[in-house]
Amino acid sequence: MRVWFITGASRGFGALIAEAALKAGDAVVATARDPATVTARLGQHERLLATRLDVTSEAEAHAAAGEAVKKFGRIDILINNAGYGLLGAIEEASAAETQRLFGTNVFGLLGVTRAVLPHMRRQRSGHFINISSVGGYTGYPGWGVYGATKFAVEGISEALAAEVAPLGIKVTVVEPGFFRTDFLDESSLSRTAHQIEDYHASVGKTRAVAADFNHGQRGDPRKLAGAMLKLVNADNPPLRLPLGSDTVERIETKNAFVARELAEWRTVATSTDFADAT
């Protein structure tokens, strides 16, 4: 029986992954700011521990990790899932809105990671799964600040994977595309309070698409939960796991663009070395 520790587990991806893990016979530590919302969503279960965790509090993260180990003896899988979106142009996003977003999506993830890592180091085993986004691989107008938090998650995950590999710990960053969750609802998506008319042609289109697209996305959230089980069952899990055909398409498009641009500018790019450099 593996022990999962899932942040943001009262709804969306977190709740569905928790359900899939319980159905598979594993134990789940499901966290949320209000544990009652977890119980309301997942019910009572002997292999389920619903516990309080506001990821912006590292003290709460250490307390929740301690509760998990006290009840189940270990933590095998950490799903860093808690987070939310911010829709607006870079210039429209205030310092307060930006800091609040990074506080949850980046600093919160780091705090939970620091709380769980000592337990996995002691075990010499474990699997960190950090939920990024297609927006963590390629930028979109209107999603710049949100995407920046997910780009940060990607960089953290790459470095963490190299740091903990000798300890028997694995790391995967998951990049979902657009799935039919409540991500585009007001419960998960904030919009910048300030809007600038000059961005109507770019960010305005994104705002319109987000409104029209809500609950019409390609991705099936339950299939994502199933993919997560395949991921944790893999002997050699990937560093990156894109989920959704839209993510795959965007990655292929960006990779092709980067390759073309690098080829065009290779001479300039390599011209800055010292002449005697090898």
C-alpha positions as CSV (number, residue, x, y, z in Angstrom):
1,M,0.0,0.0,0.0
2,R,1.5,3.3,-1.1
3,V,0.8,6.6,0.6
4,W,-0.1,9.6,-1.5
5,F,0.1,13.2,-0.2
6,I,-2.1,15.4,-2.4
7,T,-2.4,19.2,-2.0
8,G,-5.6,20.9,-3.2
9,A,-7.5,17.7,-2.9
10,S,-11.1,18.9,-2.3
11,R,-12.0,19.3,-6.0
12,G,-10.6,19.2,-9.5
13,F,-7.6,17.1,-10.4
14,G,-6.7,16.7,-6.7
15,A,-10.0,15.0,-5.8
16,L,-10.1,12.8,-8.8
17,I,-6.5,11.6,-8.3
18,A,-7.3,10.9,-4.6
19,E,-10.4,8.9,-5.7
20,A,-8.3,6.9,-8.2
21,A,-5.6,6.2,-5.6
22,L,-8.1,5.0,-3.0
23,K,-9.8,2.8,-5.6
24,A,-6.3,1.3,-6.4
25,G,-6.0,0.2,-2.7
26,D,-3.6,2.9,-1.7
27,A,-3.7,5.4,1.3
28,V,-4.3,9.1,0.7
29,V,-3.5,12.2,2.7
30,A,-5.8,14.7,1.1
31,T,-5.1,18.3,2.1
32,A,-7.1,21.5,1.7
33,R,-7.5,24.7,3.6
34,D,-10.7,23.3,5.0
35,P,-10.5,19.5,5.6
36,A,-14.3,19.3,5.8
37,T,-14.4,20.1,2.1
38,V,-12.3,17.0,1.5
39,T,-14.6,14.8,3.5
40,A,-17.6,16.2,1.8
41,R,-16.1,15.4,-1.6
42,L,-14.4,12.0,-0.8
43,G,-16.4,10.7,2.2
44,Q,-15.0,8.8,5.1
45,H,-12.4,6.0,4.5
46,E,-10.0,4.2,6.7
47,R,-7.2,4.8,4.2
48,L,-8.0,8.5,3.9
49,L,-6.6,11.3,6.1
50,A,-8.2,14.7,5.4
51,T,-6.0,17.3,6.9
52,R,-5.7,21.1,6.9
53,L,-3.0,22.7,4.7
54,D,-2.8,26.2,3.3
55,V,0.3,25.8,1.1
56,T,1.3,29.4,1.7
57,S,2.2,28.3,5.3
58,E,5.3,26.2,5.5
59,A,4.6,25.5,9.2
60,E,1.2,23.9,8.2
61,A,3.0,21.9,5.5
62,H,5.4,20.4,8.1
63,A,2.5,19.7,10.4
64,A,0.5,18.0,7.7
65,A,3.5,15.9,6.6
66,G,4.1,14.9,10.2
67,E,0.4,13.8,10.5
68,A,0.8,11.7,7.4
69,V,3.8,9.9,8.7
70,K,2.3,9.4,12.1
71,K,-0.8,7.8,10.6
72,F,0.6,5.8,7.7
73,G,4.4,5.6,8.5
74,R,5.6,7.1,5.3
75,I,4.9,9.2,2.2
76,D,5.5,7.6,-1.1
77,I,4.0,10.0,-3.6
78,L,3.6,13.8,-3.3
79,I,1.2,15.5,-5.7
80,N,1.9,19.2,-5.7
81,N,-1.4,20.1,-7.1
82,A,-2.6,23.2,-5.3
83,G,-2.7,26.4,-7.3
84,Y,-4.8,28.8,-9.3
85,G,-4.7,30.9,-12.5
86,L,-4.4,34.6,-13.2
87,L,-5.7,36.0,-16.5
88,G,-4.4,39.4,-17.6
89,A,-1.6,41.1,-19.5
90,I,1.8,41.4,-17.9
91,E,1.3,45.2,-17.5
92,E,-2.2,44.7,-16.1
93,A,-1.1,42.4,-13.3
94,S,-0.4,44.3,-10.1
95,A,2.5,43.6,-7.8
96,A,0.1,42.3,-5.1
97,E,-1.7,40.0,-7.6
98,T,1.6,38.7,-8.9
99,Q,3.1,38.1,-5.4
100,R,-0.1,36.3,-4.2
101,L,0.0,34.0,-7.3
102,F,3.7,33.2,-6.8
103,G,3.0,32.7,-3.1
104,T,0.7,29.8,-3.9
105,N,1.9,28.3,-7.1
106,V,5.7,28.5,-6.5
107,F,6.6,29.3,-2.9
108,G,3.7,27.1,-1.7
109,L,5.0,24.2,-3.8
110,L,8.6,24.8,-2.4
111,G,7.3,24.8,1.1
112,V,5.4,21.5,0.8
113,T,8.4,20.0,-1.0
114,R,10.8,21.0,1.8
115,A,8.3,19.5,4.3
116,V,8.1,16.1,2.6
117,L,11.7,15.7,1.4
118,P,13.2,14.8,4.8
119,H,10.8,11.9,5.1
120,M,11.6,10.6,1.6
121,R,15.3,11.1,2.2
122,R,15.0,8.9,5.3
123,Q,13.1,6.3,3.2
124,R,15.5,6.6,0.3
125,S,12.5,6.4,-1.9
126,G,9.5,8.5,-3.1
127,H,8.1,10.2,-6.2
128,F,7.5,14.0,-6.4
129,I,4.8,14.9,-9.0
130,N,4.6,18.6,-9.6
131,I,1.6,19.8,-11.6
132,S,2.7,22.4,-14.1
133,S,0.7,23.3,-17.3
134,V,1.1,23.6,-21.0
135,G,1.6,27.2,-20.0
136,G,4.8,26.1,-18.2
137,Y,6.3,25.1,-21.5
138,T,5.1,27.8,-23.9
139,G,3.8,31.3,-23.3
140,Y,0.3,32.7,-24.2
141,P,-0.9,36.3,-24.2
142,G,-2.9,36.9,-21.1
143,W,-1.3,34.0,-19.2
144,G,2.2,35.6,-18.8
145,V,2.3,35.8,-15.0
146,Y,0.5,32.5,-14.4
147,G,2.8,30.9,-17.0
148,A,5.8,32.4,-15.2
149,T,4.8,30.4,-12.1
150,K,4.6,27.2,-14.1
151,F,7.9,27.9,-15.8
152,A,9.3,28.2,-12.3
153,V,7.8,24.8,-11.4
154,E,9.5,23.3,-14.5
155,G,12.9,24.6,-13.5
156,I,12.5,23.6,-9.9
157,S,11.5,20.1,-11.0
158,E,14.4,19.7,-13.4
159,A,17.0,20.7,-10.7
160,L,15.2,18.7,-8.0
161,A,15.3,15.5,-10.1
162,A,19.1,15.7,-10.5
163,E,19.5,16.5,-6.7
164,V,17.5,13.6,-5.4
165,A,18.1,10.9,-8.0
166,P,21.1,9.5,-6.0
167,L,18.8,9.1,-3.0
168,G,16.3,6.9,-4.9
169,I,13.7,9.6,-5.3
170,K,12.0,10.4,-8.6
171,V,10.6,13.6,-9.9
172,T,8.0,14.2,-12.7
173,V,6.5,17.5,-13.8
174,V,3.1,17.0,-15.3
175,E,1.9,19.4,-18.0
176,P,-1.9,19.3,-18.5
177,G,-3.5,21.1,-21.4
178,F,-7.1,22.3,-21.1
179,F,-9.3,19.9,-19.2
180,R,-13.0,20.1,-18.3
181,T,-12.4,21.1,-14.7
182,D,-13.4,24.3,-12.9
183,F,-10.0,25.9,-13.7
184,L,-11.7,28.6,-15.8
185,D,-14.4,29.2,-13.2
186,E,-14.1,32.0,-10.7
187,S,-13.3,29.5,-8.0
188,S,-9.9,28.7,-9.6
189,L,-9.2,31.6,-12.0
190,S,-8.5,35.2,-11.0
191,R,-8.6,38.1,-13.4
192,T,-6.5,41.2,-13.1
193,A,-8.5,44.0,-11.5
194,H,-6.9,46.4,-14.1
195,Q,-7.6,46.1,-17.8
196,I,-5.9,48.2,-20.5
197,E,-7.8,48.8,-23.8
198,D,-4.6,48.6,-25.8
199,Y,-4.4,44.9,-25.1
200,H,-7.9,44.2,-26.5
201,A,-6.5,42.7,-29.7
202,S,-4.2,40.2,-27.9
203,V,-5.3,39.6,-24.3
204,G,-8.9,40.5,-25.1
205,K,-9.0,37.5,-27.4
206,T,-7.7,35.3,-24.6
207,R,-10.4,36.6,-22.2
208,A,-13.1,35.9,-24.8
209,V,-11.8,32.4,-25.5
210,A,-11.5,31.5,-21.8
211,A,-15.2,32.5,-21.3
212,D,-16.4,30.6,-24.3
213,F,-14.1,27.6,-23.8
214,N,-15.1,26.9,-20.2
215,H,-16.4,23.3,-19.8
216,G,-15.8,22.7,-23.5
217,Q,-12.1,21.7,-23.2
218,R,-10.8,18.6,-24.9
219,G,-9.3,16.9,-21.8
220,D,-11.2,14.4,-19.7
221,P,-10.2,14.9,-16.0
222,R,-11.0,11.3,-15.1
223,K,-8.6,10.1,-17.8
224,L,-5.9,12.3,-16.3
225,A,-6.4,10.6,-13.0
226,G,-6.0,7.3,-14.7
227,A,-2.8,8.5,-16.4
228,M,-1.4,9.5,-13.0
229,L,-1.8,5.9,-11.8
230,K,0.1,4.7,-14.9
231,L,2.8,7.3,-14.0
232,V,3.4,6.1,-10.5
233,N,3.3,2.5,-11.6
234,A,6.1,3.0,-14.1
235,D,9.6,1.6,-13.3
236,N,11.2,4.5,-15.1
237,P,8.9,7.5,-15.0
238,P,9.6,10.5,-17.2
239,L,10.9,13.9,-16.1
240,R,8.1,15.5,-18.1
241,L,4.6,14.1,-18.8
242,P,2.5,16.2,-21.1
243,L,-1.2,15.3,-20.9
244,G,-3.7,16.2,-23.6
245,S,-3.4,16.3,-27.3
246,D,-3.4,20.2,-27.2
247,T,-0.3,20.1,-25.0
248,V,1.4,17.7,-27.3
249,E,0.6,19.9,-30.3
250,R,1.9,23.1,-28.5
251,I,5.1,21.3,-27.4
252,E,5.8,20.1,-31.0
253,T,5.1,23.6,-32.4
254,K,7.4,25.3,-29.9
255,N,10.2,22.7,-30.3
256,A,10.1,23.2,-34.1
257,F,10.1,27.0,-33.7
258,V,13.1,26.9,-31.3
259,A,15.0,24.6,-33.7
260,R,14.4,26.9,-36.7
261,E,15.4,30.0,-34.7
262,L,18.5,28.4,-33.4
263,A,19.6,27.3,-36.8
264,E,19.0,30.9,-38.1
265,W,21.0,32.5,-35.3
266,R,23.6,29.8,-34.6
267,T,26.5,31.8,-36.0
268,V,25.8,34.7,-33.8
269,A,25.0,32.5,-30.8
270,T,28.4,30.7,-31.0
271,S,30.4,33.9,-32.0
272,T,30.7,35.1,-28.4
273,D,33.2,32.5,-27.1
274,F,36.8,33.3,-26.5
275,A,38.9,32.4,-29.6
276,D,40.9,29.9,-27.5
277,A,37.8,28.3,-25.9
278,T,37.4,24.6,-26.6
